[in-house]
Amino acid sequence: MIKQLFEIAGERKKKLIQGTVLKVIESSFAGAPLIFLWLTLNELFSASINIQKVILLVIGLAACFVLQAIFYYWADVVNNSAGLRILSDLRIRLGEHIRKLSMGFYSERQTGDLNTIINQDVKNIEPVPTMFYPKLVAAIALPAFIAVFLLFLDWRMALATISVIPVALVVLKTSQTVFRRMARLRAKAAAEANSRIIEYVQGIGVIKAFGQIGSGFKKFESAMADYKRTNVDMVVKLVPPNVAFATILGLGLGIILLSGSYLFLGGELSLKIFLLFLVLGLQIYAPIQNLFAYMGMMRIMDASMERVIEVLNRKPLPEPGDDRELSRFDIEFKSVSFKYEDTDVLKDVSFTIPQNTITALVGPSGAGKTTIANLIARFWDVDSGKILIGGCNIKDLKTDRLLSYISMVFQEVYLFNDSIINNIKFGNKDATKEEVIAAAMAAQCHEFIEKLPHGYDTVVGEGGATLSGGEKQRVAIARAILKDTPIVILDEATAYVDPENEILIQKAINCLVESKTLIIIAHRLSTITSADQILVVDGGRVVEQGRHSELVARDGLYRRFWEKRQKARGWKITKVQ
């Protein structure tokens, strides 16, 4: 854990080392009064007491306490400052790192698991540099200082005093193995519980509609029970080693008493040294006793650190050294194949999308249409083949540069829990309000925004909860218009909206795609009859390609889709007699 702490410290490592040194100095001043105590006892047990010397020794004792307080404060400031900065840097680093990972990473993880790593796990690590690491340093440094001093006083009594420490440390090490395993189980259970809580809240409408509230939602109940069980197991299984550790250290005082009595009665140990060892025995065992609690808490934090480090060690998509710019924006797939885990999604796909044309992707669900769109934006890397934009392999473009050329409007629109103006400005952070309004007018959403309680400053709620589906789509299109990129990808932007909103969204899309290279994933074939080309995707392959009139004239999959679509237009609900 400590090694990993220094690894993630980065440029804050020097401050962490400074805090460690200050804590060692503070521990030295915490032990220094023992020297003055010994000198004072020597003076008090001498034949003639020098009052002036005793006063000086008391002043020295007081000076040690003052210096200890000063270094305690200094070390506390440095350690807390370094620790909080390390954790702040870690959160930023973690956020920046996961942004560069492929979408496969997010597909493998539950939302609650990611939330636990970024939020709770980092929060769990926070006390390590600010609290437990400094206390651990003090718990080691002070007994070490006292042990050296005791060896100077009487090596026999010193050995008797520290004889129980190695045995206690063996118990401590053994308990840490159990603690580490339990901490990992606890972290896993916490992530699962968090996932179920998020799922419960997000799916509350469905849960209530189907009468699964409360204990009826078994996944939620099971996750909470498992989390409780792992916490209880951790406490129960660590009680025996904790008791053993404390008992062994407690026996140390008995060993001091027996050894000291034997040597004192044999005339080999003075009374003042005997008394001093009895006093210092408590001083040396107290911080070591705290080690069990500190190490136990650090094992919990160790499990969190492992989860964070595991994410940081995930390889991001490779970035080229040069930051190239493009002058044209035609798109070409050359023998592209892509596999998700063990499932072939695209198989040897080749096609060309000329610049400033409209290309539609159609096909059955799961055919690979959305995968094609995501590969263009390099959310994943292809397994084989090439994707070229303007004749340049997208792997030779920096990710930020590539995405600066692409606007995407997803089928499932996500708006942030912020004002509408800031949601639209997500496409261009430097845009003026006038530019935002112009984009909103082009996207056919200015009118409804103006009617909201606070206009463009209205907060839309998490995910855009206060807006309808059509309103959210138009805000998303305004965002894309404001970004003003040469390539636009639409993942069926009108799939789930009512006819009135569909007309408005179609107008917004027409404004968005002027002089753009447009890729549109379409389910409603009537919306893409005027496309420059239609790619029919089935089973991970492009099985047909051409204009609407050409494809309808052939006896192929597109024609069957079109005929079914025409029949579906006359669909209505009828009562079975």
N, C-alpha and C positions, 0 to 999 in steps of 0.2 A: 504493500500500500504506500509506504513512504517513498520507495523507489519510483512508483508511478506518479506520486505527487510531484516529485522533482522533475519528472519527464514532461508533465503537462504545464509546469510552471513557466516554461519559456523564458522570456526576458525578465520575469519576476523572480527567477531562481536566486539572484544575488540578494534580494530583499529577504527571501526565505532563509538563506544562509545567515544573513545578518541577524534575523530574529532568533535563529537557533543559538548563535554565539551569545547574544544578549541574555537568552534564557539560561544558558550554562553559567554565565557570570552572575546572574540573579540567584541561581541555585548555590553558587559558591558563597555569596554573601549570606544566604540562608543558613549555610553550614558554618560560616566563619565565627558566629557567636559561641560555638562549641569550644573553639580554641580559647577565647576570652574567658569562658566559663571554667575551663581547665586551669588556666593561669590564675584566675581568681581563687579557685579552690586550693591551689598550691600556696597562695599567699595566706589564705585564711587558716590553713593547717600548719603554717610555719610557726616557729618559736616566737618570732616577733612580727606583728602585722604592720606593714607599711600602708598607712591610710591613704597617703598621696598616690601610691601605686594602685591601690584598689580603686580609687576614684578615676584614675586614668583608664584602668581596665573597663570600668563601667561606661565611661565615655566612649571607649572603643567599641563596646558591645552595642551601645545606642547608635553609633555611627554605622555599624553593620546593618542594623534594622532600617536606618534611613536610606542607605545605599541600595539595600535590597528592594525597598519600596520604589526608588527611582528607576532601577533597572527592570523591575516588574512592570511599571507603567510604560517604560520605553519599549520593552519587548512586546508588551500587549498591543501597543500602537502599531509597531512594525509588523507583527504577525497578523493582526486583524486587517491592516491595510493591504498587506501582500496577499493574504488569503482571499479577501473579497475581490481584489483585482484579478487574481488567478481564476476565480470562479466566473467573474464577468467575462474575462477573455475566453474561458472555456465555453460558455454559453454561445458567444458570438462565433467562435471557431466551430462549434458543433452545428450551429445553424447554417454557417457558410459551407460546411463540409457536406451536409445532407442535401443541400441544394445542388451539389455537383454529382450526386449519385444517380444511377439510372433508375427509371421508374420501377424496375424489378425489385429494388430494395423496399419500396412502399407496398408492392403487391405481397411481399413476404411477411410484412409486419401488420399487426392490428393497430388501429388508431390509438387505443389505450396504451399499448406497449410503447409506441413512439412518444406519446404524451408523458408516460412515466419516465422514460430515459431523459428527455429534454428538460422536464420540469422537476419531478420528484427525485430522480437519481442524482442530478446535479445538486439539488438542494440537500440531499443526504451527504454528499461529499463536503459541503460547505463548512461544517464544524471541524473537519480534519485540520486544515491549515490554521484556522482561527482559534481553535480550542484544544482539540485532543492531541495534536502533534506537539504544541508547546508543553502541555501537561505531561506527555510521554517523555519529552526531553528532561523535564524537571524530575520526574519519577525515577529516571535513570541516573541523572547527574548528582542529585543530592545524596542518595545512598552510596554512590561511588566515592563522593567526597568524604562522607562520614567513615566509610570502610577504610580509606587510606589513613585517616586521622586515628582510627582505632588501632590499626597495625602499628602506628608510631607509638601509641600508648603501651600496648601489651599484645604481642602477636598471638599468644595463646588464647586470650580472651576474645581477640578479634576473630580468630578462626572459629571459636565456639559460637560467636554471634552470627557469622555469615554461613555457618554450616547448613542451616535449613534452607537458605536461599536457592542453591542449585536444585534441591528436591522440589521446592515450590515452583521453580521455573519449568521443570519437566512436566508437572501437572498443568501449568499454564499452556505450554506448547501442545500437550495432548488435547486440552479443551479447545484450542484454537482450530484444530482439525474438524472437530464436531461443529464448532461455531461457524466455520466457513461453509460447511455443507448446508447447515440449517439456514444460514443467511442467504445462500443462493436460492434455496427453496422458497424462502420468504419473499425475495425479490421477484421470483417468477409468479408467485401467488398474488403479489401486489399488482403486477402488470396485468394479470388476468382479471383481477377484481376491478381495476381501473377501466379495462376494456368493456367489461360487462356493465359498469356504471354508465359509460358513454353510450353504449348500445341501448341501455334501458331508457335513458333520457331522450336520445334521438328517435327511438322507435316507440315512444310512449303512446302515440296515436294508434298504432297498430296493436300494441299490447292491450290498450283499453278496449278497442273495438272488438277484439277477440277474447275478452274476458280473462286475460293472463296477468292481471295486476297482482301486486304483492307476491305471495309465495307461489302463485301460479306460474310465474316466469322462472322456471327451474334453473336455467343457466345462471341467472343473477343470484338466486339463492345458493346454488352450489358453489359459485365463486366466492361469495362472502363467507360461507362455512369453511372453505378450504383456507382462506386467508386467516380466519380466526384460529383454525387448527394449527397452522404452521407457526403462528406467534406463540400459542400456548406450548407447543412442542419444544420451541426454542428455549422458553423459560424453564420448563420442567427438566429438560435434558442437561441444562447447564447448572442447575442447582447443586448436584453432587460434586462436580469439579470445583465449583466456587467455594463450597463448604470445606472441601479437602485443602484447597489453596490457603484459605484463611486459618484452618486448624494447624497446618504445618508451620505457618509463620507465627502463630500463637505459641507453639511449642518452643520457638526460639528463645522467648523470654525465660522459660523454664530451664533451658540449657544454660543460659547466661547465669541464672541464679545458682544452679548446681555447680557449674564450673567455677564461678566466682567464690562460692562458699568453700569449696575444696581448697582452692589456692589461698584464700584469705586465712582459713583455719590452719593451713600449713605454713603460714608466714611468708608466702611467696607473692602476695598481692596486698597492696595497701588499701585501707578503707576508702580513701577518696577515689582511687581508680575503680574500685568495685562499684561504688555509688554512681560514678560517671558512666560506667558501662550499663548499669540498670536504666539510667535516664536515656542514654543514647540508643539503647536497644529499641525503645519505642519509636525514636526518631528515624531509625533506619528501616523499620518494618512498615511504618505508616504509608510512605509513598509507594512502596512495592505492593502493598495491599491494594492500592488504587489501580495498579497495572491491570488487574483482572477486568475491572469495569471499563478502563480505557481501551484495552485490546478487544474486549467484547464489542464495544460500540464501533471500533474501527473495522471489525470483521463485517458488520452490517454495511458499513460504508464501502468496504472493499468489494462487496458484491455489486454495489452501485457503480463503483469505479470500473469494474470489469465490463459491465454492460456499456458504459460510455466509451471505454477504450475500444471495445469490439466494433462499435459504430465508426469511430475515428479511423480504425484500421481497414474499414471497407474501402476497396479501391474505387476512386471516382472515375468517371469517363476520362480517358487520356486527353490531354490538351496539347495542341501544337505549340512550338516555340514562337512562330511568327504570327502576327495579327493581320491576316489578309483581309482585303476588302473586295467586294464583288461589283461588277459593272453591269451584269445582266443576270436574269433570274428565271431562266428555263430550268426545269427539273428533269433528271433522268435516273431511272432505276436500271442498273445493269446486273442481271442474274442475282438478284437479292434473295437470300434465304434467311429466315429468322425462326428461332425455336425458343419457346418459353418453357423452361425446365425441360421436360421430356416430350413436350408436345410441339409438333411442327405447325407453325402458324402461317408462314409464307414459304413458298417453294419455287426457287428459280424465277422470280418475278422480274420482268423487263418491260419498260414503257417509257415514253417521253412526254412531258408536259411543256409545250412551248410557252414562252414568256407572254404575259398579258392575254392569256386565254382562260376559258372556264373548263375545268375537267371535273366530271362527276364520278364518284365511286358508288356502285350499287352492288347488291348481292345479299344473300341470306345472312341472318345473324351468325356471328362467329366465323365469317368467311375470311376476315383479315383486313377489312376496310379501315377501321380505326387504328390498327397496327401500322398500316401504311402511313397514315397521317402522323402518328407519333414518331415513326422512324425518320420522317422528313425533319421534324423538330429535334431529332436526336435525343428523345427521351430514353431510348435504348440504342445500343449499337447492333448493327447487323452481324449475323454469324458468318456470312460470306457474301460476296458481291460488293457493289459500290452504289452509293447515292450521290449524285452530282448536282450541284446548283451552280449555274453559270459556268459549267465545265470544271468546277472545283469539287473535289471530294469533301463532303461535310466534315469528315474527320480531320481535315486540314484547316478547318476554321475553329477559332475559339468559340466555346459554347455561347458566351454572351454576345459575340459578334453574330453568330448564326441566328440566335433568337431575336436580335435587333432587326432582322429582315422578315420576321414572321409574326403575324397576328393570328390568334386562335380564338374561335368562339365555340365553346363546348356545348354539347347537348344539355348537360347538367351544369347550369351556370352557378358559380359561387361568387357571392358578394361579401365583402368584409364588413364586420360590425363597426362601420364608420359612416361618415356622411356620404351622400350621393356624389358630391363633387370630388371627394377624395377617391371614391371607387372608380370614377371615370378617369381621374388623373393618374390612376395606376398605370394607364397606358403611356403617360408622359408626365413625369413628376414636375417638369418645369413649365407646363402649360399655364397660360393665364386663364382667368375666369371667362373671358370673352371667347377664348378658343374652346373651352369646355362647353359653353353654351352652344357654340356653333356646331360642335360634334353631336351634342344632344339633339339639336334641331334636325340635323341630318339623319340621326338615328330614330327620329319620330318619337322622342321621349321628353322633349322640352315641355310640352303642354301638361302632361300628368305630373311632372316634377314641380312645376310652378304651383300646382294645386295642393301640394303637400304642406303640412303645418309650417315647416321652416324652409321650404323650397329646396335649393341645392344643399343646404346645410342639414337637411333631415337625416338622422341616423337610421339606417335600414335594418339594423338587427343582424344577428349572426346568420351568415348564409343568405342575407337579403330576405329574412323571414317576413318583413312587413309589406313586401311587394308581391304582386302576382307573378306567375311564370312568364307571361308575355312582357311584363314591365322589366323583369330582371334580364330577359333576353335583349331587350332594346338598350338597357344600360350597358350590357356587355358589348353590344355592337358599337355603342358610343365610345367605349373604352378602346375598341379596336380601331375605330375611325381616327381617334386622337393619336394613336400610336403611328398610324400612317405608314405601314410597311409595304414593300413590293409584293410580298406573298401573303395570301390570306387563306386560312384553313377553317372551314365551317363543318362542324360535326352535327348535321341535321338540326339547324337552328330553329326550325318550325315544327318539330315533331309533336310537341305536346301542348300547343297553344290553340286558342279558339280562333274561328275564322276571322273575326275583326282584328285581333292582334296579328294574325298571320299576314294580312294585307299590309299592316304597318311595318312588320318585320321585313317583308319582301321589299318594301320601298327603302328601308334602312340598308338592307343588303345591297340593293342596286347602287346606292350612294357609296357604300363601303368599297365595292369592287371595281370602281372605275379605274381603268389602266392598271389593274393588278393581275398577278398570276393567282387564279382562284382554284382551290381544291375543295369540293363540297361532297360530303358523305350524305347520300340522299336515301330516304325511305319512301317519300312521296314522289313518285316518278314524274308527276305533272309539273313539278318545280324545276326539272332539269331538261325539259324537252329542247330548249334552245342552247344547251351546252355545246361547246366546240368539239368535245369528245366525251364519250362515256366509257368507263372501264368497268366491266362486269367481273366481279371477283367471286370465286367459289372454291372452297377447299384449299385456300392459300395460293391460288393461281389466278391470273388474268385469263379468263376463258373466252371473253369477247371484247372487242374494242371498235368504236365507231360513233357516228352521230345517231341521234334518236331515230330518224327515218330509216337509216341503214340497218340498225339493229332490229327494228320492228319488222322489216322486210324479211329478215332471216328467220329460220325456224330454230331459235336457240333459247337460252335461259332468259334473256332480257324480254323476248317476245312473250314468253309464258308469264313473266312478272307483270308485264303491261296488261295482258288480257285479264289476269286475276285482279289487277288494280281497277280495271274498268268495271268488272263485275261487282267488286266490293263497294263501288260508289252507290250502288242501288241497295246496299244492305240496310235492313231495318229490323227492329225487334218485333217478333210476332209471338203471340200466345199459343202454346201447344194445346190443341183441342183434346 
